[in-house]
C-alpha cells in the first residue's frame, strides 16, 4: 500500500481522537472502587467493632497508608498514558506509603514489648489478607487497564504495574475495614505482600496487553 | 511540567516547522481533513529518514522502512487523543515514532535501546519519494471484510469523497466514516501481527 494512499484514508478520519484520558482514568477508578465496594459488602463487610476501632490510632492509620498508595500512584497513570511523559515519571511520590509504614513500624516496635512483636506480625488474618486484596483489586485493575489501553504508554510493563498498584490500594482500603489486625507490623508484612503480588501480576499483564 | 526546555529547538526553521505542525493538528482535531492530510504528508519524510537511520544503526536493510512509516502514521492517528493540545506537537510525534521504531525492531529480533533525534531536527529527504509498504495492498487489506476493503480502497486509492462511497454502497456517510475508522484500527493491528 502506498503511503500517500494511507494518508488519504487517515485524513478522511480527521476529528477528535477520543475524550480526555484524565476523565477516563478517574471514571475507571471510581467505577472500579464502586464494584469493589459492592463485592466487599456482599462478601465480608466491615468489622463489627468498627465504631470503637475508629477511636484508636492503629485502625485509622491503615487508611493513611492505603490511601497514600492510591493518591501517590493515581496521578502517574495519566502521565504514563502519554508517550512524551511516560518515559520520565516523577516517581518520588511513590515513596510516601513505604515511608509511612516504616515510620509506623519503628513506633510500634518502640511501644510494644518484644514478646508481643511476633503475634502482632502474624495476626489472625494473614491468608485472608493475601487472598482478599488481590481479589478485590480485580475490578479496578481491569477498568484502569482498559483506560490505559486508550493511551500510548511507552513502557507497557510499568503502565500495567501502576494500574495494579492503584487497584491494590483501592482494594486494601476496603479490606482494611474488615481486617481486625491493625498492628503496623501486620500491615507492613501482609498488606505489602498482597500489594506486591497484585502489582507484579499487573506488570506482567501490562507487558502483554498494553503494547500498541 | 508542561513547559519543556526539551521543546526549545535552536533553529528558527525547526521552530517554525514545529509551530506549523501544531497548528495543523489543532485544525485536524477540529475536523479539517485538508489540514490533516497536509500535516501527515509533511511529517512523512521526517518519519522516513528517522526510520532509515534506526534501521541503519542496527544493520537492517531498507526494505521494510515504509512499513514502519505507515505503522507510525497509523499510531499517530489512533493515539492522537494522548497529545496535550497545549504543548508542541513535535516531541509527541517523536515519542510515538521512537516507540514504533523500537517496537518494530524488537519484532524483527533486534532489541536495542535507540536514541533518536527530535523529529524537527531530522532533515527531510529532499524529494519526498513515493513510499510503498513492503506488504502489498491486497495482503494488508486481507484483514478487512469485503465492504471495509471497498471503502478503504475507494477512499484511499481511488480518492473518492465519502459521500460518493456512501451513495454507491447505500450507506449513510456516518456509517462509512465509522467503518473507515474501524478499518484503520484493524490495519494497525494487522501491521503489529504481520
Interface residues (C-beta under 8 A of the other chain):
Chain A: X1 X2 X3 X4 X5 X6 X7 X8 X9 X10 X11 X12 X13 X14 X15 X16 X17 X18 X19 X21 X81 X82 X83 X84 X85 X86 X87 X150 X151 X152 X154 X211 X212
Chain B: X1 X28 X29 X30 X31 X32 X33 X34 X35 X36 X37 X40 X41 X44 X66 X69 X70 X73 X74 X75 X77 X78 X79 X80 X81 X82 X84 X87 X91 X92 X95 X96 X98 X99 X103 X130 X131 X132 X133 X135 X136 X137 X140 X141 X152 X155 X156 X157 X159 X162 X177 X180 X181 X183 X184 X192
